[in-house]
Amino acid sequence: VQAALAQTPDLPEWQDPAWLAKQRWPGWRAALERLHHPTGEIDLAPDTPVRQRLAYDEMLAHQLALARRRRARQITPAPRIAPGEASAALLTALPFTLTGAQAQAIAEIRADLASGEQMGRLLQGDVGSGKTALAALAMADAASSGFQAALMAPTEILARQHFQRLEPMLAQARVRAVLLTGRDTQGERRERLNALAAGEAQVAIGTHALFQDAVRFDRLALAVIDEQHRFGVNERQRLQAKGDPRTGGVHLLTMSATPIPRTLELTQYGELEVSRLLEKPPGRTPVATAVLPLVRIGEVAKRLKAAIVGGAQAYWICPLVAESEAIDLAAAEARAADLRRILQIEVGLAHGQMPGPEREAVMADFADGRIPLLVATTVVEVGVDVPNASIMVIEHADRFGLAQLHQLRGRVGRGAKASACILLYGGADGVLGETARQRLDILRRTEDGFEIAEADFRLRGGGD
């Protein structure tokens, strides 16, 4: 550190002199030297002027970088996209009418698409708030205006689900969609790539496979990215780079089902405009949430058996036992065997170390109702839509983060049945720490993802 300090240049001051004087802050070089040569306790305090000066530099640099990115986007011309026949047909094909929040969000998206400037918008909404339907409308707008759109999802299972749900509705609107994943046969892949390159297919839905070099679009104008926190900035840019330079930049719509607090929104996504879907569409049943000590697991299993006999389907999520996936896996396998023995029913097991096709076969059996109970580790993407599943049991819920628990609970309550989520906590002693108690309590009290995110931020700060 001392050697590095000796090499440090005395940079020209970039802060406003009047502001520095008002704050009684030293120059940058002086602040660094003082921080690394503390003369007493006072120099180590978090609010010492030296530390504040450097923290302010960092924050200002970050905000300026975001502002530059936002500005660069705003001066990039992009194709003007407007609603047309395809989007009108899709709107009638949707199985529901738009809620007030959805109507407002699509109006914001459409204003961006029609502006002639490159859109950069984050659509934040809870599990089941209708983000995918709005993305489909924006993609139909692009098709109506003679352009193409791409929807990228982080996992194959999610990409397939989007395709199965959207393809029939887009087809009704005379928009052809193709699916691109890592598992397509060569023949399928060639045919789909040709359709995109020739402009015969207007929508591509897929995984990372979408931004590979072999994928060429005729007139890509809109990129939609689902669960955007799972992709890096470079991955987003690689997809956007597939646009036609003659028509201008590619509009970007990112979606996230993990609501984040406003404070974080401004610092993490300051270069994006944000639309929030704060209401759930009608027809989503509330999920009754119970918090129970693990010692009552036998009781839970008995109630679960009665529900399954009555035709219900359930998820049983095993905890992160240790750092090692092998130990987690052994625990999940043991739990599945226990439940098979106790309940005398078929129990499916899905975990992250299974080969993809095998895991997807289990998930498909569960989705089709052939397996009544699915035991899964958390490494499994539970982004599967199974409307008949109405019970979610989470073991050692006190070891999970709030956002993760909220996401898992969002897997039930998707059909007409009354749904329940059981959070089992604690070890043999049944003792719960104060923070864990508060976390589980918030979950029991509310289903509002934004409220949960604010509480999460309050409990653990932005760093974890």
LUMPA-239241 format. One record per residue (C-alpha): x, y, z; residue in three letters; residue number from 1. Coordinates in nm, 4 decimals, m for minus. Example, Ala and Ser with C-alpha at 12.3 -4.5 7.8 and 13.67 -1.06 7.14 Angstrom:
NODE       px       py       pz code pos
NODE   1.2300  m0.4500   0.7800  ALA   1
NODE   1.3670  m0.1060   0.7140  SER   2
END
This chain:
NODE       px       py       pz code pos
NODE   0.0000   0.0000   0.0000  VAL   1
NODE   0.2790   0.2415   0.0916  GLN   2
NODE   0.4558   0.1720  m0.2400  ALA   3
NODE   0.1333   0.2335  m0.4312  ALA   4
NODE   0.0727   0.5600  m0.2449  LEU   5
NODE   0.4195   0.6821  m0.3397  ALA   6
NODE   0.3261   0.6302  m0.7075  GLN   7
NODE  m0.0118   0.8078  m0.6757  THR   8
NODE  m0.0385   1.1204  m0.8922  PRO   9
NODE  m0.1850   1.4461  m0.7634  ASP  10
NODE  m0.4860   1.4610  m0.9943  LEU  11
NODE  m0.6534   1.7916  m1.0842  PRO  12
NODE  m0.9557   1.8531  m0.8561  GLU  13
NODE  m1.2871   1.7588  m1.0177  TRP  14
NODE  m1.5229   1.8569  m0.7359  GLN  15
NODE  m1.6654   2.2088  m0.7088  ASP  16
NODE  m1.4387   2.4167  m0.4746  PRO  17
NODE  m1.7353   2.5820  m0.2971  ALA  18
NODE  m1.8882   2.2376  m0.2289  TRP  19
NODE  m1.5574   2.1027  m0.0925  LEU  20
NODE  m1.5175   2.4061   0.1359  ALA  21
NODE  m1.8748   2.3709   0.2629  LYS  22
NODE  m1.8218   2.0006   0.3425  GLN  23
NODE  m1.4693   2.0687   0.4819  ARG  24
NODE  m1.3358   1.7887   0.2661  TRP  25
NODE  m0.9641   1.7542   0.1747  PRO  26
NODE  m0.8287   1.7038  m0.1795  GLY  27
NODE  m0.8327   1.3524  m0.3310  TRP  28
NODE  m0.4624   1.2736  m0.2805  ARG  29
NODE  m0.4637   1.4143   0.0747  ALA  30
NODE  m0.7735   1.2050   0.1558  ALA  31
NODE  m0.6043   0.8844   0.0351  LEU  32
NODE  m0.2843   0.9503   0.2324  GLU  33
NODE  m0.4748   1.0320   0.5477  ARG  34
NODE  m0.6891   0.7206   0.5208  LEU  35
NODE  m0.3779   0.5015   0.4935  HIS  36
NODE  m0.1848   0.6849   0.7680  HIS  37
NODE  m0.4444   0.7128   1.0443  PRO  38
NODE  m0.3233   0.9188   1.3408  THR  39
NODE  m0.5946   0.7979   1.5808  GLY  40
NODE  m0.9417   0.6405   1.6234  GLU  41
NODE  m1.1044   0.9476   1.4675  ILE  42
NODE  m0.9421   0.8812   1.1273  ASP  43
NODE  m1.1049   0.5361   1.1159  LEU  44
NODE  m1.4642   0.6494   1.1834  ALA  45
NODE  m1.7086   0.5762   0.8959  PRO  46
NODE  m1.8158   0.9424   0.8845  ASP  47
NODE  m1.4672   1.0968   0.8878  THR  48
NODE  m1.4418   1.3753   0.6205  PRO  49
NODE  m1.1595   1.1819   0.4491  VAL  50
NODE  m1.3728   0.8717   0.3981  ARG  51
NODE  m1.6802   1.0767   0.3030  GLN  52
NODE  m1.4818   1.2592   0.0362  ARG  53
NODE  m1.3741   0.9331  m0.1314  LEU  54
NODE  m1.7190   0.7739  m0.0991  ALA  55
NODE  m1.8730   1.0798  m0.2642  TYR  56
NODE  m1.6201   1.0579  m0.5518  ASP  57
NODE  m1.7179   0.6945  m0.6039  GLU  58
NODE  m2.0922   0.7592  m0.5948  MET  59
NODE  m2.0680   1.0596  m0.8274  LEU  60
NODE  m1.8525   0.8658  m1.0770  ALA  61
NODE  m2.1056   0.5831  m1.0749  HIS  62
NODE  m2.4017   0.8153  m1.1321  GLN  63
NODE  m2.2171   0.9989  m1.4109  LEU  64
NODE  m2.1402   0.6667  m1.5816  ALA  65
NODE  m2.5117   0.5737  m1.5673  LEU  66
NODE  m2.6082   0.9193  m1.6961  ALA  67
NODE  m2.3639   0.8809  m1.9871  ARG  68
NODE  m2.5096   0.5398  m2.0724  ARG  69
NODE  m2.8616   0.6823  m2.0597  ARG  70
NODE  m2.7572   0.9770  m2.2776  ARG  71
NODE  m2.5828   0.7509  m2.5298  ALA  72
NODE  m2.9030   0.5501  m2.5584  ARG  73
NODE  m3.1190   0.8600  m2.6004  GLN  74
NODE  m2.9114   0.9907  m2.8920  ILE  75
NODE  m2.9090   0.6526  m3.0695  THR  76
NODE  m3.1797   0.6574  m3.3366  PRO  77
NODE  m3.3987   0.3460  m3.3412  ALA  78
NODE  m3.6880   0.2293  m3.5615  PRO  79
NODE  m4.0280   0.3828  m3.4878  ARG  80
NODE  m4.2668   0.1052  m3.3878  ILE  81
NODE  m4.6430   0.1508  m3.3603  ALA  82
NODE  m4.9351  m0.0811  m3.2749  PRO  83
NODE  m5.1100  m0.2332  m3.5767  GLY  84
NODE  m5.3250  m0.5272  m3.6877  GLU  85
NODE  m5.1073  m0.7938  m3.5243  ALA  86
NODE  m5.1149  m0.6267  m3.1808  SER  87
NODE  m5.4924  m0.5661  m3.2047  ALA  88
NODE  m5.5449  m0.9352  m3.2891  ALA  89
NODE  m5.3154  m1.0412  m3.0026  LEU  90
NODE  m5.5044  m0.8233  m2.7567  LEU  91
NODE  m5.8276  m1.0078  m2.8393  THR  92
NODE  m5.6441  m1.3449  m2.8181  ALA  93
NODE  m5.5236  m1.2730  m2.4612  LEU  94
NODE  m5.7253  m1.4755  m2.2072  PRO  95
NODE  m5.7825  m1.1645  m1.9892  PHE  96
NODE  m5.8391  m0.7903  m2.0194  THR  97
NODE  m5.5507  m0.5668  m1.9137  LEU  98
NODE  m5.5485  m0.4329  m1.5569  THR  99
NODE  m5.4985  m0.0601  m1.4973  GLY 100
NODE  m5.1300  m0.1156  m1.4140  ALA 101
NODE  m5.0771  m0.3254  m1.7283  GLN 102
NODE  m5.2491  m0.0671  m1.9496  ALA 103
NODE  m5.0277   0.2075  m1.8063  GLN 104
NODE  m4.7084   0.0017  m1.8512  ALA 105
NODE  m4.7862  m0.0859  m2.2157  ILE 106
NODE  m4.8626   0.2834  m2.2835  ALA 107
NODE  m4.5162   0.3751  m2.1439  GLU 108
NODE  m4.3478   0.1044  m2.3542  ILE 109
NODE  m4.5325   0.2149  m2.6689  ARG 110
NODE  m4.4414   0.5808  m2.6157  ALA 111
NODE  m4.0730   0.4742  m2.6067  ASP 112
NODE  m4.1068   0.2534  m2.9157  LEU 113
NODE  m4.2682   0.5360  m3.1158  ALA 114
NODE  m4.0155   0.8009  m3.0082  SER 115
NODE  m3.7435   0.7292  m3.2646  GLY 116
NODE  m3.4926   0.6990  m2.9759  GLU 117
NODE  m3.3591   0.3682  m2.8475  GLN 118
NODE  m3.5772   0.2349  m2.5651  MET 119
NODE  m3.4149   0.1050  m2.2469  GLY 120
NODE  m3.6883   0.0029  m2.0042  ARG 121
NODE  m3.7090  m0.2295  m1.7054  LEU 122
NODE  m4.0523  m0.3869  m1.6505  LEU 123
NODE  m4.0752  m0.4848  m1.2851  GLN 124
NODE  m4.3620  m0.6931  m1.1655  GLY 125
NODE  m4.4323  m0.9705  m0.9255  ASP 126
NODE  m4.4679  m1.3360  m1.0165  VAL 127
NODE  m4.7896  m1.3562  m1.2216  GLY 128
NODE  m4.8403  m0.9825  m1.2761  SER 129
NODE  m4.8582  m1.0209  m1.6553  GLY 130
NODE  m4.5120  m0.9129  m1.7726  LYS 131
NODE  m4.4965  m1.1759  m2.0488  THR 132
NODE  m4.8300  m1.0637  m2.1975  ALA 133
NODE  m4.7029  m0.7047  m2.2238  LEU 134
NODE  m4.3789  m0.8244  m2.3837  ALA 135
NODE  m4.5881  m1.0192  m2.6372  ALA 136
NODE  m4.7868  m0.7038  m2.7219  LEU 137
NODE  m4.4642  m0.5079  m2.7769  ALA 138
NODE  m4.3317  m0.7892  m3.0013  MET 139
NODE  m4.6596  m0.7895  m3.1984  ALA 140
NODE  m4.6211  m0.4100  m3.2391  ASP 141
NODE  m4.2751  m0.4720  m3.3882  ALA 142
NODE  m4.4219  m0.7311  m3.6298  ALA 143
NODE  m4.7041  m0.4897  m3.7252  SER 144
NODE  m4.4404  m0.2290  m3.8123  SER 145
NODE  m4.2448  m0.4701  m4.0351  GLY 146
NODE  m3.9707  m0.5578  m3.7847  PHE 147
NODE  m3.8560  m0.8596  m3.5805  GLN 148
NODE  m3.8324  m0.9153  m3.2048  ALA 149
NODE  m3.6409  m1.1596  m2.9825  ALA 150
NODE  m3.7252  m1.2841  m2.6319  LEU 151
NODE  m3.4331  m1.4304  m2.4345  MET 152
NODE  m3.4810  m1.6363  m2.1155  ALA 153
NODE  m3.2065  m1.7709  m1.8832  PRO 154
NODE  m3.3035  m2.1394  m1.8921  THR 155
NODE  m3.4320  m2.3774  m2.1546  GLU 156
NODE  m3.7322  m2.4771  m1.9469  ILE 157
NODE  m3.8392  m2.1105  m1.9185  LEU 158
NODE  m3.7792  m2.0443  m2.2904  ALA 159
NODE  m3.9934  m2.3462  m2.3839  ARG 160
NODE  m4.2663  m2.2342  m2.1473  GLN 161
NODE  m4.2734  m1.8848  m2.2997  HIS 162
NODE  m4.2895  m2.0414  m2.6463  PHE 163
NODE  m4.5723  m2.2829  m2.5570  GLN 164
NODE  m4.7739  m1.9989  m2.4068  ARG 165
NODE  m4.7076  m1.7280  m2.6669  LEU 166
NODE  m4.6789  m1.9166  m2.9966  GLU 167
NODE  m5.0521  m2.0044  m3.0298  PRO 168
NODE  m5.1585  m1.6459  m2.9462  MET 169
NODE  m4.9014  m1.4935  m3.1845  LEU 170
NODE  m5.0115  m1.7398  m3.4551  ALA 171
NODE  m5.3703  m1.6138  m3.4157  GLN 172
NODE  m5.2314  m1.2658  m3.4789  ALA 173
NODE  m5.0515  m1.4015  m3.7909  ARG 174
NODE  m4.7099  m1.3575  m3.6349  VAL 175
NODE  m4.4723  m1.6534  m3.6776  ARG 176
NODE  m4.2547  m1.7374  m3.3753  ALA 177
NODE  m3.9630  m1.9836  m3.3661  VAL 178
NODE  m3.7889  m2.1426  m3.0668  LEU 179
NODE  m3.4080  m2.1557  m3.0464  LEU 180
NODE  m3.2363  m2.3506  m2.7668  THR 181
NODE  m2.9168  m2.5515  m2.7334  GLY 182
NODE  m3.1071  m2.8781  m2.7856  ARG 183
NODE  m3.2524  m2.8297  m3.1350  ASP 184
NODE  m3.1598  m3.0897  m3.3959  THR 185
NODE  m2.9429  m2.9615  m3.6825  GLN 186
NODE  m3.2337  m2.9792  m3.9250  GLY 187
NODE  m3.4729  m2.7878  m3.6967  GLU 188
NODE  m3.2071  m2.5324  m3.6227  ARG 189
NODE  m3.1200  m2.4723  m3.9888  ARG 190
NODE  m3.4865  m2.4296  m4.0838  GLU 191
NODE  m3.5486  m2.1822  m3.7980  ARG 192
NODE  m3.2307  m1.9827  m3.8659  LEU 193
NODE  m3.3280  m1.9528  m4.2336  ASN 194
NODE  m3.6767  m1.8307  m4.1390  ALA 195
NODE  m3.5240  m1.5564  m3.9191  LEU 196
NODE  m3.2614  m1.4523  m4.1730  ALA 197
NODE  m3.5237  m1.4296  m4.4490  ALA 198
NODE  m3.7682  m1.2368  m4.2282  GLY 199
NODE  m4.0336  m1.5137  m4.2555  GLU 200
NODE  m4.0359  m1.5509  m3.8747  ALA 201
NODE  m4.1001  m1.2241  m3.6891  GLN 202
NODE  m4.0352  m1.3469  m3.3329  VAL 203
NODE  m3.7504  m1.5574  m3.1927  ALA 204
NODE  m3.7838  m1.7034  m2.8414  ILE 205
NODE  m3.4860  m1.8765  m2.6848  GLY 206
NODE  m3.1920  m1.9006  m2.4453  THR 207
NODE  m2.8304  m1.7796  m2.4839  HIS 208
NODE  m2.8496  m1.9606  m2.8206  ALA 209
NODE  m3.0065  m1.6388  m2.9572  LEU 210
NODE  m2.6918  m1.4296  m2.9568  PHE 211
NODE  m2.4597  m1.6870  m3.1138  GLN 212
NODE  m2.2878  m1.5796  m3.4351  ASP 213
NODE  m2.4893  m1.8186  m3.6529  ALA 214
NODE  m2.8162  m1.6411  m3.5626  VAL 215
NODE  m2.8914  m1.3662  m3.8166  ARG 216
NODE  m3.2015  m1.1504  m3.8211  PHE 217
NODE  m3.3502  m0.9711  m4.1183  ASP 218
NODE  m3.4730  m0.6607  m3.9306  ARG 219
NODE  m3.4363  m0.7038  m3.5524  LEU 220
NODE  m3.5767  m0.3963  m3.3749  ALA 221
NODE  m3.6756  m0.5174  m3.0251  LEU 222
NODE  m3.4908  m0.7355  m2.7719  ALA 223
NODE  m3.6838  m0.8562  m2.4649  VAL 224
NODE  m3.4854  m1.0117  m2.1804  ILE 225
NODE  m3.6608  m1.2123  m1.9096  ASP 226
NODE  m3.5162  m1.2474  m1.5575  GLU 227
NODE  m3.2633  m0.9899  m1.6678  GLN 228
NODE  m3.0503  m1.0145  m1.3508  HIS 229
NODE  m2.9375  m1.3565  m1.4762  ARG 230
NODE  m2.7618  m1.2026  m1.7785  PHE 231
NODE  m2.4528  m0.9826  m1.7893  GLY 232
NODE  m2.4340  m0.6445  m1.9613  VAL 233
NODE  m2.2229  m0.7977  m2.2426  ASN 234
NODE  m2.4811  m1.0673  m2.3097  GLU 235
NODE  m2.7558  m0.8036  m2.3415  ARG 236
NODE  m2.5360  m0.5994  m2.5761  GLN 237
NODE  m2.4536  m0.9002  m2.7942  ARG 238
NODE  m2.8237  m0.9548  m2.8579  LEU 239
NODE  m2.8802  m0.5841  m2.9252  GLN 240
NODE  m2.5847  m0.5835  m3.1663  ALA 241
NODE  m2.7820  m0.8126  m3.4016  LYS 242
NODE  m2.9919  m0.5203  m3.5240  GLY 243
NODE  m2.9678  m0.3771  m3.8741  ASP 244
NODE  m2.7350  m0.0718  m3.8651  PRO 245
NODE  m2.9415   0.0830  m4.1479  ARG 246
NODE  m3.2579   0.0977  m3.9341  THR 247
NODE  m3.0788   0.2122  m3.6143  GLY 248
NODE  m3.0425   0.0691  m3.2634  GLY 249
NODE  m3.2401  m0.2189  m3.1125  VAL 250
NODE  m3.4982  m0.1278  m2.8462  HIS 251
NODE  m3.4397  m0.3071  m2.5138  LEU 252
NODE  m3.7118  m0.4225  m2.2747  LEU 253
NODE  m3.5853  m0.6108  m1.9678  THR 254
NODE  m3.8155  m0.7885  m1.7231  MET 255
NODE  m3.7633  m0.8869  m1.3622  SER 256
NODE  m3.9894  m1.0813  m1.1272  ALA 257
NODE  m3.7712  m0.9953  m0.8297  THR 258
NODE  m3.8954  m0.6548  m0.7227  PRO 259
NODE  m3.6184  m0.4365  m0.5815  ILE 260
NODE  m3.6378  m0.1308  m0.3532  PRO 261
NODE  m3.6467   0.2128  m0.5189  ARG 262
NODE  m3.3128   0.3027  m0.3584  THR 263
NODE  m3.1408   0.0117  m0.5342  LEU 264
NODE  m3.3358   0.0703  m0.8538  GLU 265
NODE  m3.1809   0.4148  m0.8965  LEU 266
NODE  m2.8256   0.2977  m0.8268  THR 267
NODE  m2.8329  m0.0337  m1.0165  GLN 268
NODE  m3.0578   0.0511  m1.3095  TYR 269
NODE  m3.0227   0.4287  m1.3253  GLY 270
NODE  m2.9725   0.4161  m1.7015  GLU 271
NODE  m3.3102   0.2460  m1.7592  LEU 272
NODE  m3.6624   0.3852  m1.7358  GLU 273
NODE  m3.8745   0.1735  m1.4995  VAL 274
NODE  m4.2350   0.0552  m1.5317  SER 275
NODE  m4.3837  m0.1151  m1.2271  ARG 276
NODE  m4.6763  m0.3583  m1.2281  LEU 277
NODE  m4.8087  m0.3097  m0.8781  LEU 278
NODE  m5.1316  m0.5099  m0.9043  GLU 279
NODE  m5.1923  m0.8740  m0.9763  LYS 280
NODE  m5.4435  m0.9707  m1.2440  PRO 281
NODE  m5.7839  m1.0932  m1.1220  PRO 282
NODE  m5.8144  m1.4687  m1.0727  GLY 283
NODE  m5.4875  m1.5207  m0.8820  ARG 284
NODE  m5.5805  m1.6885  m0.5539  THR 285
NODE  m5.4120  m1.5592  m0.2376  PRO 286
NODE  m5.1677  m1.8087  m0.0835  VAL 287
NODE  m5.2218  m1.8852   0.2849  ALA 288
NODE  m4.8771  m1.8918   0.4486  THR 289
NODE  m4.8029  m2.0802   0.7707  ALA 290
NODE  m4.4773  m2.0749   0.9681  VAL 291
NODE  m4.4131  m2.3963   1.1672  LEU 292
NODE  m4.1175  m2.5488   1.3569  PRO 293
NODE  m3.9504  m2.8429   1.1822  LEU 294
NODE  m4.0489  m3.0748   1.4683  VAL 295
NODE  m4.4047  m3.0673   1.3268  ARG 296
NODE  m4.2906  m3.2177   0.9957  ILE 297
NODE  m4.4872  m3.5397   1.0607  GLY 298
NODE  m4.8099  m3.3416   1.0965  GLU 299
NODE  m4.7345  m3.1550   0.7719  VAL 300
NODE  m4.6771  m3.4856   0.5890  ALA 301
NODE  m5.0124  m3.6198   0.7162  LYS 302
NODE  m5.2003  m3.3085   0.5947  ARG 303
NODE  m5.0120  m3.3263   0.2655  LEU 304
NODE  m5.1231  m3.6865   0.2103  LYS 305
NODE  m5.4898  m3.5920   0.2645  ALA 306
NODE  m5.4583  m3.3057   0.0123  ALA 307
NODE  m5.2893  m3.5272  m0.2499  ILE 308
NODE  m5.5568  m3.7958  m0.2075  VAL 309
NODE  m5.8029  m3.5112  m0.2786  GLY 310
NODE  m5.6290  m3.4427  m0.6131  GLY 311
NODE  m5.3826  m3.1681  m0.5145  ALA 312
NODE  m5.0233  m3.1402  m0.6376  GLN 313
NODE  m4.7379  m3.0111  m0.4245  ALA 314
NODE  m4.3753  m2.8954  m0.4272  TYR 315
NODE  m4.1385  m2.9887  m0.1430  TRP 316
NODE  m3.8245  m2.7730  m0.1457  ILE 317
NODE  m3.5166  m2.9051   0.0322  CYS 318
NODE  m3.2787  m2.6652   0.2009  PRO 319
NODE  m2.9241  m2.5649   0.1250  LEU 320
NODE  m2.7695  m2.7949   0.3827  VAL 321
NODE  m2.4053  m2.7187   0.3173  ALA 322
NODE  m2.1666  m2.5600   0.0738  GLU 323
NODE  m2.1425  m2.8909  m0.1065  SER 324
NODE  m2.4055  m2.9748  m0.3673  GLU 325
NODE  m2.3355  m3.3438  m0.3073  ALA 326
NODE  m2.4565  m3.3175   0.0554  ILE 327
NODE  m2.7613  m3.1123  m0.0525  ASP 328
NODE  m2.8359  m3.3817  m0.3066  LEU 329
NODE  m2.8062  m3.6659  m0.0537  ALA 330
NODE  m3.0464  m3.4785   0.1772  ALA 331
NODE  m3.2964  m3.4297  m0.1082  ALA 332
NODE  m3.2750  m3.7959  m0.2121  GLU 333
NODE  m3.3279  m3.9070   0.1485  ALA 334
NODE  m3.6287  m3.6724   0.1844  ARG 335
NODE  m3.7851  m3.8042  m0.1401  ALA 336
NODE  m3.7392  m4.1651  m0.0153  ALA 337
NODE  m3.8959  m4.0752   0.3251  ASP 338
NODE  m4.1990  m3.9165   0.1591  LEU 339
NODE  m4.2440  m4.2121  m0.0786  ARG 340
NODE  m4.2448  m4.4471   0.2206  ARG 341
NODE  m4.4740  m4.2352   0.4404  ILE 342
NODE  m4.7217  m4.1186   0.1758  LEU 343
NODE  m4.7180  m4.4335  m0.0403  GLN 344
NODE  m4.7308  m4.2254  m0.3589  ILE 345
NODE  m4.5042  m4.1533  m0.6541  GLU 346
NODE  m4.2578  m3.8751  m0.5723  VAL 347
NODE  m4.0528  m3.6970  m0.8389  GLY 348
NODE  m3.7032  m3.5637  m0.7666  LEU 349
NODE  m3.5417  m3.2732  m0.9508  ALA 350
NODE  m3.1994  m3.1265  m0.8744  HIS 351
NODE  m2.9226  m2.9288  m1.0404  GLY 352
NODE  m2.6859  m3.2198  m1.0976  GLN 353
NODE  m2.9286  m3.4188  m1.3134  MET 354
NODE  m2.8715  m3.4105  m1.6895  PRO 355
NODE  m3.0989  m3.1448  m1.8450  GLY 356
NODE  m3.3231  m3.3827  m2.0440  PRO 357
NODE  m3.3784  m3.6079  m1.7397  GLU 358
NODE  m3.4720  m3.3120  m1.5178  ARG 359
NODE  m3.7048  m3.1720  m1.7823  GLU 360
NODE  m3.8772  m3.5109  m1.8161  ALA 361
NODE  m3.9508  m3.5091  m1.4395  VAL 362
NODE  m4.0730  m3.1489  m1.4575  MET 363
NODE  m4.2945  m3.2353  m1.7555  ALA 364
NODE  m4.4438  m3.5347  m1.5683  ASP 365
NODE  m4.5210  m3.3032  m1.2771  PHE 366
NODE  m4.6694  m3.0349  m1.5043  ALA 367
NODE  m4.8907  m3.2957  m1.6752  ASP 368
NODE  m5.0168  m3.4271  m1.3403  GLY 369
NODE  m4.8542  m3.7717  m1.3646  ARG 370
NODE  m4.6486  m3.7033  m1.0489  ILE 371
NODE  m4.8417  m3.5578  m0.7527  PRO 372
NODE  m4.5370  m3.4491  m0.5468  LEU 373
NODE  m4.2111  m3.2945  m0.6664  LEU 374
NODE  m3.9129  m3.2818  m0.4302  VAL 375
NODE  m3.6578  m3.0281  m0.5536  ALA 376
NODE  m3.3389  m2.8573  m0.4427  THR 377
NODE  m3.3146  m2.4826  m0.4813  THR 378
NODE  m3.0665  m2.5085  m0.7692  VAL 379
NODE  m3.3612  m2.6087  m0.9839  VAL 380
NODE  m3.5267  m2.3254  m1.1717  GLU 381
NODE  m3.8802  m2.3601  m1.0369  VAL 382
NODE  m4.0045  m2.1235  m1.3085  GLY 383
NODE  m4.2513  m2.3880  m1.4197  VAL 384
NODE  m4.6145  m2.2929  m1.4457  ASP 385
NODE  m4.8268  m2.5727  m1.2990  VAL 386
NODE  m5.1740  m2.4258  m1.2262  PRO 387
NODE  m5.2850  m2.7441  m1.0475  ASN 388
NODE  m4.9994  m2.7228  m0.7912  ALA 389
NODE  m5.1482  m2.5652  m0.4810  SER 390
NODE  m4.9109  m2.6573  m0.1933  ILE 391
NODE  m4.5512  m2.5476  m0.1377  MET 392
NODE  m4.3512  m2.6866   0.1566  VAL 393
NODE  m4.0110  m2.5241   0.2195  ILE 394
NODE  m3.7792  m2.6976   0.4649  GLU 395
NODE  m3.5442  m2.4820   0.6736  HIS 396
NODE  m3.7071  m2.1689   0.5355  ALA 397
NODE  m3.4948  m1.9655   0.7803  ASP 398
NODE  m3.1879  m2.0384   0.5637  ARG 399
NODE  m3.3336  m1.8760   0.2531  PHE 400
NODE  m3.3317  m1.5116   0.1478  GLY 401
NODE  m3.6630  m1.3258   0.1419  LEU 402
NODE  m3.6624  m1.2761  m0.2354  ALA 403
NODE  m3.6014  m1.6476  m0.2898  GLN 404
NODE  m3.8828  m1.7486  m0.0527  LEU 405
NODE  m4.1174  m1.5040  m0.2244  HIS 406
NODE  m4.0256  m1.6451  m0.5675  GLN 407
NODE  m4.0790  m2.0030  m0.4502  LEU 408
NODE  m4.4173  m1.9198  m0.2966  ARG 409
NODE  m4.5166  m1.7575  m0.6293  GLY 410
NODE  m4.5138  m2.1050  m0.7879  ARG 411
NODE  m4.8485  m2.1864  m0.6235  VAL 412
NODE  m5.1736  m1.9894  m0.6338  GLY 413
NODE  m5.1745  m1.9936  m1.0154  ARG 414
NODE  m5.4967  m2.1875  m1.0571  GLY 415
NODE  m5.8480  m2.1699  m0.9118  ALA 416
NODE  m5.7659  m2.3857  m0.6047  LYS 417
NODE  m5.7010  m2.2344  m0.2623  ALA 418
NODE  m5.3248  m2.2558  m0.2134  SER 419
NODE  m5.0948  m2.2880   0.0857  ALA 420
NODE  m4.7269  m2.2371   0.1581  CYS 421
NODE  m4.5723  m2.3998   0.4676  ILE 422
NODE  m4.2424  m2.2574   0.5916  LEU 423
NODE  m4.0650  m2.5048   0.8218  LEU 424
NODE  m3.7900  m2.3562   1.0386  TYR 425
NODE  m3.5231  m2.4440   1.2929  GLY 426
NODE  m3.3379  m2.7570   1.3904  GLY 427
NODE  m3.4118  m3.0030   1.6704  ALA 428
NODE  m3.4293  m2.7181   1.9263  ASP 429
NODE  m3.6840  m2.5214   1.7160  GLY 430
NODE  m3.5087  m2.1926   1.8018  VAL 431
NODE  m3.5304  m1.9073   1.5541  LEU 432
NODE  m3.2952  m1.6063   1.5404  GLY 433
NODE  m3.4436  m1.2558   1.5542  GLU 434
NODE  m3.3693  m1.1592   1.1903  THR 435
NODE  m3.4951  m1.4959   1.0619  ALA 436
NODE  m3.8120  m1.4498   1.2695  ARG 437
NODE  m3.8702  m1.1039   1.1182  GLN 438
NODE  m3.8119  m1.2382   0.7652  ARG 439
NODE  m4.0607  m1.5232   0.8004  LEU 440
NODE  m4.3085  m1.2886   0.9678  ASP 441
NODE  m4.3004  m1.0445   0.6736  ILE 442
NODE  m4.3655  m1.3327   0.4375  LEU 443
NODE  m4.6589  m1.4521   0.6445  ARG 444
NODE  m4.8044  m1.1000   0.6496  ARG 445
NODE  m4.7850  m0.9913   0.2853  THR 446
NODE  m4.7706  m1.1176  m0.0726  GLU 447
NODE  m4.6632  m0.7811  m0.2152  ASP 448
NODE  m4.3191  m0.8332  m0.3710  GLY 449
NODE  m4.2313  m0.4632  m0.3527  PHE 450
NODE  m4.3120  m0.4463   0.0197  GLU 451
NODE  m4.1052  m0.7635   0.0737  ILE 452
NODE  m3.8128  m0.6125  m0.1201  ALA 453
NODE  m3.8206  m0.2936   0.0917  GLU 454
NODE  m3.8260  m0.5062   0.4107  ALA 455
NODE  m3.5381  m0.7191   0.2803  ASP 456
NODE  m3.3362  m0.4032   0.2099  PHE 457
NODE  m3.4130  m0.2721   0.5598  ARG 458
NODE  m3.3089  m0.5987   0.7272  LEU 459
NODE  m2.9852  m0.6703   0.5463  ARG 460
NODE  m2.8846  m0.3546   0.3582  GLY 461
NODE  m2.7907  m0.3475  m0.0073  GLY 462
NODE  m2.4663  m0.5390   0.0111  GLY 463
NODE  m2.5589  m0.9045   0.0534  ASP 464
END
